[in-house]
């Protein structure tokens, strides 16, 4: 059974004259690392928001492990499906508090929380010296890394990422992709990430979906994608800081 199944999904934002998504039909399986690409305004963020129930489709249906997504309590969906948006905030907390916040909300034992914190900090190479820092003491790339870490520490069923490497230098971006691949292969986590950085995606995803004006125009396994042709039609990634 596919983890997510979308059938003829369309989404028209309130007060918008145009559809952000039209006729989207696709499935997402356990253990996939799926790259979601397209020009700005193609519908990538809208699709991520629908899967996390920040919005509901205007038409069509979405199923999560065989259950109609809209029939599930929002809190249940978000405990299984975690979304990390491009703009991130530490919510007035230190790095350490931010990373452990979702686990404390769920009432996990302090020993389990510490074990997960240590493990994910090691995997993401987040130095212990960062844990006491606040948002103003971090660069944009460091904040982005912490935001992804906050999602990973919950070990979700599905991880949705909006440009997770946009503020990272190449080495940290490469590390991020490696960590995501490991998460998918060892835990069966489904990962869907919008990303403009094709140089990272070419060896970092199992599948690629391309959107154009809200429609799926490409859905291919990684080894069938003509990456050179794709680079020619997509906007370049933002320069790294």
C-alpha positions in Angstrom: 0.0 0.0 0.0 1.3 3.5 -0.8 1.8 5.8 2.1 0.2 8.7 0.4 -2.2 8.4 -2.5 -3.5 11.5 -4.4 -6.4 11.2 -6.8 -7.2 14.1 -9.2 -6.3 16.7 -6.5 -7.0 20.3 -7.2 -6.4 23.3 -5.0 -7.6 26.9 -5.4 -6.5 29.2 -2.6 -9.3 31.4 -1.1 -9.9 34.6 -3.1 -7.4 33.4 -5.8 -8.6 33.5 -9.4 -6.3 30.7 -10.4 -5.7 27.1 -9.4 -2.5 26.4 -7.5 -2.8 22.6 -8.3 -4.9 20.8 -11.0 -5.5 17.1 -11.6 -2.6 15.9 -9.4 -2.6 12.1 -9.2 0.4 10.3 -7.7 1.5 8.0 -4.9 4.3 8.2 -2.4 5.7 4.9 -0.9 7.6 4.1 2.2 11.4 4.6 1.9 11.2 7.0 -1.0 13.2 10.2 -1.2 11.2 12.2 -3.7 12.5 15.5 -5.2 9.8 18.0 -6.0 10.9 20.5 -8.6 9.4 23.3 -10.7 9.6 27.1 -11.2 8.4 29.5 -8.5 4.7 29.4 -8.4 4.4 25.9 -9.9 2.5 24.6 -6.9 5.3 22.9 -4.9 4.5 24.6 -1.5 0.8 24.2 -2.0 1.2 20.4 -2.4 3.3 20.2 0.7 0.7 22.2 2.7 -2.1 19.9 1.5 -0.2 16.8 2.7 0.3 18.3 6.2 -3.3 19.6 6.3 -2.4 23.2 6.5 -5.0 23.4 3.7 -7.5 20.9 2.3 -8.0 20.2 -1.4 -10.7 22.0 -3.3 -11.4 18.8 -5.2 -10.1 15.3 -5.4 -9.0 13.0 -2.6 -5.8 12.4 -0.6 -5.3 9.1 1.4 -2.7 8.5 4.1 -2.1 4.8 4.5 -5.5 4.0 3.1 -7.4 6.5 5.2 -9.0 9.7 3.8 -6.7 12.4 5.0 -9.5 14.9 5.8 -11.2 12.3 8.0 -8.2 12.2 10.3 -7.7 14.6 13.3 -5.3 17.3 12.3 -3.1 16.6 15.4 -2.9 12.9 14.4 -1.8 13.8 10.8 0.9 16.2 12.0 2.3 13.7 14.5 2.9 11.4 11.5 3.5 14.0 8.7 6.0 16.7 9.6 6.5 19.8 7.4 9.5 22.1 7.5 8.9 25.4 5.7 11.7 27.4 4.2 11.3 30.3 6.7 12.3 29.0 10.1 12.1 30.3 13.7 13.3 29.1 17.1 10.1 30.4 18.7 12.1 32.3 21.4 13.8 29.2 22.6 17.5 28.1 22.6 18.7 25.5 20.1 18.5 22.7 22.6 15.0 23.7 23.7 13.9 24.0 20.1 15.2 20.6 19.1 13.5 18.8 22.1 10.3 20.8 22.2 8.2 18.4 20.1 9.3 15.5 22.2 8.5 17.3 25.4 5.0 18.0 24.0 4.5 14.3 23.5 5.5 13.5 27.0 8.5 11.3 26.2 10.8 10.2 29.0 13.7 12.6 29.6 16.2 9.7 28.9 14.7 9.0 25.5 14.7 12.8 24.7 18.4 13.1 25.6 19.3 10.0 23.5 17.5 11.3 20.5 19.0 14.8 20.9 22.5 13.3 21.1 22.0 11.0 18.2 20.5 13.6 15.8 23.0 16.3 16.7 25.8 13.8 15.9 24.2 12.9 12.6 23.6 16.5 11.5 26.9 17.7 13.0 25.2 20.2 15.3 28.0 21.2 17.8 27.1 21.0 21.5 28.2 24.7 21.7 25.1 25.6 19.7 22.6 24.2 22.1 22.5 27.2 24.4 22.3 29.7 21.6 19.3 31.8 20.6 18.0 32.6 17.2 19.9 35.9 16.9 23.2 34.0 17.5 22.7 31.8 14.4 23.1 32.3 10.7 20.3 31.6 8.3 21.9 28.2 7.4 22.3 27.3 11.0 18.7 28.1 11.7 17.7 25.9 8.7 19.7 23.0 10.0 18.1 23.3 13.5 14.6 23.4 11.9 15.3 20.2 10.0 16.8 18.7 13.1 13.6 19.5 15.1 11.6 17.6 12.5 14.0 14.6 12.4 14.1 14.2 16.1 10.4 13.3 16.0 11.2 10.4 13.6 8.0 11.0 11.6 6.3 8.6 9.1 6.5 11.3 6.4 8.9 14.2 6.2 7.9 17.2 4.0 10.7 19.7 3.3 10.5 23.1 1.5 14.0 24.0 0.2 15.8 22.4 3.1 19.3 23.1 1.7 18.7 26.6 0.3 20.7 28.4 3.1 23.4 25.7 3.5 26.8 25.6 2.0 27.6 22.7 -0.3 29.2 20.5 2.4 26.3 20.9 4.8 23.8 20.5 2.0 25.5 17.2 1.0 25.5 16.0 4.6 21.8 16.9 4.9 20.9 14.8 1.8 23.0 11.9 3.1 21.1 11.9 6.4 17.8 12.0 4.6 18.8 9.0 2.5 19.8 7.1 5.6 16.5 7.9 7.3 14.5 6.7 4.3 16.5 3.5 3.9 16.8 2.4 7.5 13.4 3.6 8.9 11.2 3.6 5.8 10.4 7.2 6.2 8.8 8.8 3.1 10.6 12.1 2.2 9.2 14.7 -0.2 11.3 17.7 -0.6 10.9 20.8 -2.8 14.4 21.8 -3.9 16.0 23.9 -6.7 19.5 22.4 -6.1 19.7 19.8 -8.9 23.4 19.1 -8.2 22.3 17.7 -4.8 19.2 15.9 -6.1 20.9 14.1 -8.9 22.4 11.6 -6.5 20.2 12.3 -3.5 16.7 11.2 -4.5 15.1 8.0 -5.6 12.5 9.7 -7.8 11.7 13.2 -9.2 8.3 14.9 -9.7 8.2 18.1 -11.7 5.3 20.6 -11.5 4.4 23.2 -14.0 1.5 25.6 -13.4 0.0 23.2 -10.8 0.2 20.1 -13.0 2.5 17.1 -12.8 4.5 17.1 -16.1 7.3 14.6 -15.0 7.3 11.7 -12.6 10.4 9.5 -13.1 12.8 7.3 -11.2 16.1 9.1 -10.5 18.1 7.0 -13.0 15.7 7.9 -15.8 15.9 11.7 -15.3 17.9 13.7 -17.9 19.4 16.1 -15.4 21.1 18.3 -18.0 17.8 18.9 -19.8 16.1 19.6 -16.5 18.8 22.1 -15.5 18.1 24.0 -18.7 14.4 24.5 -18.0 14.5 25.2 -14.3 15.7 28.3 -12.6 19.1 28.1 -11.0 19.4 27.6 -7.2 20.0 30.6 -5.1 23.6 31.5 -4.4 24.9 30.1 -1.2 25.9 32.5 1.6 
